Amino acid sequence: MQSPEADPVRRFLAGYPEPLLAQVRVQLADGLLGAYLLRRYPERHGVRTDGALYDHAMALKSRYLRNAPALAKVAYDSRLQIDHRALGTLTSVSRPQGGRLTAKRELRVAALFKDAPAAMLEMIVVHEIAHLKERAHDKPFYALCGHMLAGYHQIEFDTRLYLTWRASLPAPGP
């Protein structure tokens, strides 16, 4: 059996039932997974810059989480390691200001999502914004994600399929 790192299906879909993983492997081997994803998500997004990503995230935050803490920075990050399952991160950096500590929150999205389908970028931003209110990946967290994005769970699964498909593609030449 291959290690999870060598097997893109296990790397991105660990925890799903084996019959489902077998279906994904067949689709991948037959070269049908990419076409499926393109049919399901034909729409690309226009969020190309960090400024546009900031505006997009702030619009979602103001619509669903008005009272949540502010975001100081939102950016694409080419250093996020997709292998470690970090598609996006929300961090707080505390700094002394006067006699107290202030926290600045930063949302980062893996740079490969500049070219991803619009729904997948939306899912990642919603996921990270939900952490402003719910820190743990528990039932209230996923309920909030589902409230902010209809079909959240399916899009999250399809994003894992997208990453599996991308990992199976041959590496570009020099």
C-alpha positions in Angstrom: 0.0 0.0 0.0 1.3 3.5 -0.9 1.9 6.1 1.8 -0.6 8.9 1.9 2.0 11.3 0.5 2.5 9.2 -2.6 -1.2 8.5 -3.1 -3.1 11.7 -4.0 -6.4 10.0 -3.3 -5.5 9.2 0.3 -3.6 12.5 0.8 -6.7 14.7 0.1 -9.5 12.3 0.8 -8.3 10.4 4.0 -11.2 9.5 6.2 -13.7 8.9 3.4 -15.1 5.4 2.9 -13.0 3.0 0.8 -15.7 2.4 -1.8 -15.8 6.2 -2.5 -12.0 6.3 -2.8 -12.1 3.4 -5.3 -14.6 5.4 -7.4 -12.3 8.3 -7.4 -9.3 6.1 -8.4 -11.3 4.8 -11.3 -12.3 8.3 -12.5 -8.6 9.4 -12.1 -7.2 6.4 -14.0 -9.8 6.9 -16.8 -8.9 10.6 -17.1 -12.4 11.6 -16.3 -12.0 13.5 -13.0 -10.8 16.7 -14.5 -13.6 16.8 -17.1 -16.2 16.1 -14.3 -14.8 19.0 -12.3 -14.8 21.3 -15.3 -18.5 20.5 -16.1 -19.5 20.9 -12.4 -17.5 24.2 -11.9 -17.1 26.0 -15.3 -17.1 29.4 -13.7 -13.7 31.0 -12.9 -13.4 33.9 -10.5 -12.0 37.3 -11.1 -10.4 37.6 -7.7 -6.8 37.9 -8.9 -5.1 40.3 -6.6 -4.7 40.5 -2.8 -6.7 43.7 -2.8 -9.6 42.0 -4.6 -9.4 39.0 -2.3 -9.5 41.4 0.7 -12.6 43.1 -0.7 -14.2 39.8 -1.4 -13.5 38.5 2.2 -14.7 41.7 3.8 -18.0 41.6 1.8 -18.7 38.1 3.1 -17.7 39.1 6.6 -19.9 42.2 6.6 -22.8 40.2 5.2 -22.7 37.3 7.7 -20.4 38.2 10.6 -20.8 42.0 11.2 -19.8 41.8 14.9 -16.8 39.5 14.3 -13.3 40.9 14.8 -11.8 42.9 11.9 -9.3 41.4 9.4 -6.1 43.4 9.1 -4.9 41.6 6.0 -6.2 39.1 3.4 -3.8 37.7 0.8 -2.9 34.9 -1.4 0.1 33.0 0.0 2.4 30.9 -2.3 4.1 29.4 0.8 1.1 27.6 2.2 1.8 23.9 2.0 -1.2 22.1 0.4 0.4 18.8 1.5 -0.3 19.7 5.1 -4.0 20.4 4.4 -3.8 24.1 4.8 -5.8 25.6 2.0 -6.1 28.8 3.9 -5.2 30.1 7.4 -6.6 32.6 9.8 -3.9 33.8 12.2 -3.8 36.4 15.0 -0.7 38.3 15.7 -0.6 40.1 19.1 1.4 43.2 19.4 1.8 45.6 22.3 0.2 49.0 21.7 0.4 51.4 24.5 -0.2 49.5 27.7 -2.2 46.7 26.1 -2.0 43.9 23.5 -3.9 44.3 20.2 -4.5 41.3 17.9 -4.4 41.7 14.2 -6.1 38.9 12.2 -4.7 37.8 8.9 -6.5 35.5 6.4 -4.3 33.8 3.8 -5.4 31.6 0.9 -3.1 29.2 -0.9 -2.0 30.8 -4.2 -3.1 27.9 -6.3 -6.7 29.0 -5.8 -6.1 32.1 -8.0 -6.8 29.7 -10.9 -9.4 27.5 -9.1 -13.2 27.5 -9.8 -15.1 30.4 -8.1 -17.0 28.1 -5.8 -13.8 26.6 -4.4 -12.3 30.0 -3.6 -15.6 31.0 -2.0 -15.6 27.8 0.2 -12.0 28.5 1.5 -12.8 32.1 2.3 -16.1 31.2 4.0 -14.2 28.5 6.0 -11.6 30.9 7.3 -14.0 33.7 8.0 -16.2 31.2 10.0 -13.1 30.8 12.3 -13.6 34.4 13.4 -16.7 33.2 15.3 -16.1 29.5 15.8 -12.5 28.4 16.5 -13.0 24.6 16.4 -14.0 22.4 13.6 -17.2 21.2 15.3 -20.9 21.1 14.5 -21.6 24.9 15.1 -18.6 25.7 12.9 -19.9 23.6 10.0 -23.4 24.9 10.5 -22.1 28.5 10.2 -20.2 27.5 7.0 -23.4 25.9 5.6 -25.3 29.1 6.4 -22.8 31.3 4.6 -22.4 29.1 1.6 -25.2 26.8 0.3 -23.8 23.4 -0.6 -20.7 24.0 1.5 -20.0 20.3 2.2 -20.3 19.2 -1.4 -18.0 22.1 -2.5 -15.5 21.1 0.2 -15.5 17.5 -1.1 -15.1 18.7 -4.7 -12.2 20.9 -3.7 -10.5 17.8 -2.3 -11.3 16.1 -5.7 -9.8 19.1 -7.4 -6.6 18.9 -5.3 -6.4 15.1 -6.0 -6.7 15.7 -9.7 -4.1 18.4 -9.7 -1.7 16.2 -7.7 -2.1 13.4 -10.2 -1.1 15.6 -13.2 2.5 15.3 -14.4 4.8 18.0 -13.1 5.5 20.8 -15.6 8.9 20.5 -17.3 11.9 22.9 -16.7 
